[in-house]
Amino acid sequence: MEKASVSELKKSPSGYFRKVKAGEEILVTDRGHPFAKIVPLRRDEAGEGTNMAKLEAAGLARVGKGFKADFWAPKGPADPEGAVRAALIEEREQR
């Protein structure tokens, strides 16, 4: 979580709001003491006025549940005993 003093927030509010829009939280301080937190709205707090909510209500779209980070991770066959590796080494030694 990023900290920002009132004076820093006044200097460049759009930069901080851009970070909040991207999902980051900002802790606002006054003379070093935190007194407020700026957090992004959750999807359900955004209200029915959003375009996606309207499309979802009309049955034209479905809102996702999030991105699985390991989706693109390569997955090989399970070989806990290392039989494939052992066979490969044996084959190379025979040459």
C-alpha positions, 0 to 999 in steps of 0.5 A: 500500500502506497502512502501519500501526504495531503500535499502530495495528493494535492500536487498530482491527484490524477496520478494517485487516482490512476493507481487506485483505478488500477487496484492499488490502495493509497494511505493518506497521511497528515504530518506523518499520521494516517487518517484516510485510505483511498480504495478502489470500488468493488464490482458490486459497489460500482452500481447498476450504472456501469455498462458491464452490469447493464449487459450482464442484466440483459443476458448479453455478457457474463462477468468473469471471476478473475484471472488464474495466474497459473493458466499459462504455466507449462504443465508436463506429465507427472513423473515423481520417480524420474523414470523418463529422465532415467530412460533418457540418460540410459539411452544417451549412454548407449550411443 
